[in-house]
Amino acid sequence: MAKRQKKSKLLSIIIFLVVTLIGLLYMNIKSSNKRIIDLPRYMVIGKENVFVVYEDKLTLSIPFGIQLDGDNTIADLDKIGNYRGIMDGINELLPEKIDSFEVVKKGEIRLNVAHKYNVPEVMIEDKRYVLTSNLNSLFMKKYYKSNGKIAENVIVDVLNGNGKSGYAGRTGKKIEEALSYKYNAANYERDIEYSYIINKDLQTNQIEALIMSLDEKYIKIKSELDLPTLANAVIILGKENKIQTKINIHGVDKVTKSAKNILVKDGYKNISTGTQNGNLTVVDYRTEDYYIAYKIAKKLGIKNMVENNDGENNIINVYIKE
């Protein structure tokens, strides 16, 4: 009799533990689902589109056919279940990053956001790419302004890596006069060829205004700096004498020659022209060369830009449709 009671108690305990574990698991799933939609920004991977949500201000719809790099579309990674790779790839394209995602393959995706937009895109050689210039403009109009993000008291570190005495100070003064940004001028640890910029927390329009205030033309993006700083951005000024970057201008002769003359007159080097026609006037570039391409586009009056990492390093392509 005692043995039966012990077995009955043990069985009751086991059943209680199983029910408790199931309940806890259910509550955890429920709370996880709740947390993702309560986050200020997150990504939802659906059946044919990825939705990126920024608070109640903005939602982007990105189709699976978009290239994440030269080899893979979102659909390619979705087929093998590499959802983290999808988020990381999309983050490379977005001006504002996200770090949480949810996969919803069944049912309707309901997003309670006032502004919903399809990501701007362009077709290049039968591949679909995000039109990054238009995407940045969309964020400026619909996200940054609605958040009231107007930075004041901007500080820029200006580091001299070209060996010219007093050059960092003169450049900092020019920035201050043009943009009212404060600056700290100093020498970099060594002379370098390219110029670089590290953006800590400036908005897109602020960093682009900073780029346009500089005489330097070959300014690459540098993600990290091994020097501690409280500045909003850091500029490292290079010599820009032996630049390897090539600029290829494609289109009919009369437009390519005119564009080349404009760039040569402004001091650009290694420019070639070709007759390959595109379906859009656009500048395409690799990620680290965005600001080089941005200045070129501004000089030529081209509004469309697209990030395209499917190609050689240090090459910027300019397509001009007649």
SVG drawing of the C-alpha trace seen along z (x, -y; Angstrom):
<svg xmlns="http://www.w3.org/2000/svg" viewBox="-4 -81 59 83">
<polyline fill="none" stroke="black" stroke-width="0.4" points="0.0,0.0 2.8,-2.4 4.6,-1.6 1.4,-2.4 1.1,-5.8 4.7,-6.6 4.3,-5.7 1.1,-7.8 2.8,-10.8 5.8,-10.4 3.5,-10.3 1.6,-13.3 4.9,-15.2 6.0,-14.2 2.6,-15.3 2.8,-18.6 6.3,-19.3 5.4,-18.5 2.3,-20.7 4.4,-23.5 7.1,-23.2 4.6,-23.3 2.9,-26.4 6.3,-28.1 7.2,-27.4 3.9,-28.7 4.2,-31.9 7.8,-32.3 6.7,-32.0 3.8,-34.4 6.1,-36.9 8.7,-36.6 6.1,-37.3 4.9,-40.3 8.5,-41.6 9.2,-41.7 6.3,-44.0 7.0,-46.2 10.6,-46.9 11.2,-50.3 12.5,-48.7 12.5,-45.2 12.3,-43.0 9.6,-40.6 10.5,-38.0 7.3,-37.0 6.6,-34.8 7.7,-37.1 8.8,-40.3 10.8,-41.5 9.3,-44.3 11.5,-46.6 9.6,-48.6 10.8,-51.8 8.5,-52.6 5.2,-53.9 7.0,-56.2 8.1,-54.1 7.9,-50.6 9.9,-49.4 8.8,-46.5 11.7,-44.8 11.0,-42.1 12.8,-38.8 14.3,-39.5 16.6,-42.2 20.4,-41.5 22.1,-41.5 25.4,-41.1 26.8,-40.2 25.8,-36.5 22.7,-36.2 19.2,-37.6 17.0,-37.6 15.2,-34.6 18.5,-32.6 19.1,-33.0 15.4,-32.4 15.5,-29.0 18.2,-27.7 16.7,-29.3 19.6,-31.8 17.4,-34.4 20.3,-36.0 22.1,-36.4 19.1,-38.2 19.0,-40.6 22.8,-41.2 22.6,-41.7 19.7,-44.2 21.5,-46.1 24.3,-46.7 21.9,-48.7 19.9,-50.6 21.0,-53.9 19.4,-52.8 20.2,-49.3 18.0,-46.8 18.9,-43.8 15.7,-41.8 13.6,-39.8 10.7,-37.4 9.8,-34.9 6.1,-34.8 5.4,-32.4 1.7,-31.9 -1.2,-34.3 -1.4,-38.0 1.3,-40.3 -0.4,-43.3 1.9,-46.3 0.3,-49.3 2.5,-51.9 1.4,-55.2 3.9,-55.3 4.5,-52.2 6.8,-52.3 8.3,-49.9 12.1,-50.2 13.4,-52.2 15.1,-49.9 16.9,-49.8 17.6,-47.1 21.3,-46.7 22.3,-43.9 19.1,-41.9 19.7,-42.2 17.6,-44.2 19.4,-46.5 18.3,-49.0 18.6,-52.6 20.5,-53.8 20.4,-57.5 16.6,-57.5 16.5,-55.3 18.5,-57.9 16.2,-60.7 13.2,-58.7 14.7,-58.3 15.4,-62.0 11.8,-63.0 9.9,-60.3 12.0,-59.2 14.6,-61.7 12.3,-64.7 9.4,-63.0 11.8,-62.1 13.0,-65.7 16.6,-64.5 18.4,-67.8 21.9,-67.5 23.4,-70.6 26.9,-71.4 28.5,-69.0 32.1,-68.2 34.4,-66.9 38.0,-65.5 40.1,-66.5 43.3,-64.4 46.1,-65.3 47.5,-62.3 49.0,-64.0 52.1,-65.6 51.1,-69.2 51.9,-71.4 48.8,-73.1 46.4,-71.5 44.1,-69.9 43.6,-73.3 42.9,-75.0 40.4,-72.3 38.7,-72.5 38.3,-76.3 36.7,-75.8 34.2,-73.3 33.4,-75.7 32.7,-78.5 30.6,-76.4 28.6,-74.4 29.2,-75.9 30.6,-72.6 33.2,-72.7 36.5,-70.9 39.6,-69.5 42.7,-69.5 45.6,-67.0 48.1,-65.0 47.3,-61.3 49.8,-58.6 51.1,-58.3 50.8,-59.6 48.1,-57.9 47.0,-58.0 43.1,-57.9 41.1,-60.1 38.7,-58.5 35.6,-59.3 34.2,-57.7 30.6,-58.7 29.7,-58.2 26.2,-59.6 25.6,-62.3 22.5,-62.1 22.8,-61.4 22.3,-65.1 24.9,-66.3 27.6,-63.9 26.9,-64.6 27.1,-68.3 30.4,-67.7 31.8,-65.7 30.8,-68.4 32.6,-71.1 35.9,-69.3 38.3,-69.7 39.2,-66.0 37.6,-63.8 38.6,-60.3 37.0,-59.8 36.4,-56.2 34.3,-55.0 36.2,-53.6 34.0,-51.8 36.3,-51.9 39.0,-54.2 41.6,-52.9 41.7,-56.3 39.2,-57.3 37.1,-60.3 33.9,-62.1 33.5,-63.7 30.4,-63.1 32.6,-62.3 36.3,-61.9 38.0,-62.9 41.4,-61.6 42.9,-63.7 45.0,-61.7 47.5,-62.8 45.3,-61.6 48.2,-61.6 48.6,-58.0 44.9,-57.0 43.9,-53.6 40.2,-54.3 39.0,-54.2 36.0,-56.0 34.2,-54.4 31.7,-56.6 29.2,-54.7 27.0,-56.1 27.1,-57.8 30.2,-59.8 28.7,-63.3 27.5,-62.7 30.5,-60.7 33.0,-63.3 31.1,-66.1 31.0,-64.2 34.7,-63.4 35.7,-67.0 33.7,-68.1 35.5,-65.6 39.0,-66.2 38.6,-69.9 37.7,-69.3 40.8,-67.2 39.6,-63.6 41.9,-61.0 41.9,-57.6 38.7,-58.3 37.7,-56.1 34.7,-56.2 32.7,-53.5 29.6,-53.0 27.7,-50.6 24.2,-52.0 22.1,-51.6 18.3,-52.0 18.9,-54.8 21.3,-57.6 23.0,-56.2 26.3,-56.0 27.1,-52.6 29.7,-52.0 31.0,-49.6 30.0,-50.2 33.2,-51.8 33.3,-54.2 29.9,-55.8 31.2,-59.3 33.5,-59.2 30.5,-58.3 28.4,-60.9 30.7,-63.7 31.0,-62.5 27.2,-62.3 26.8,-65.8 29.4,-67.2 27.6,-65.5 24.1,-66.4 23.1,-62.7 20.4,-62.0 20.4,-58.2 23.0,-56.0 23.1,-52.3 25.3,-50.2 26.7,-47.3 29.4,-45.1 29.4,-42.7 32.6,-43.9 36.2,-44.9 37.5,-47.1 38.2,-50.7 35.9,-51.0 33.0,-53.5 30.7,-53.1 28.7,-56.1 25.9,-55.2 24.4,-58.2 21.2,-57.6 20.9,-60.0"/>
</svg>
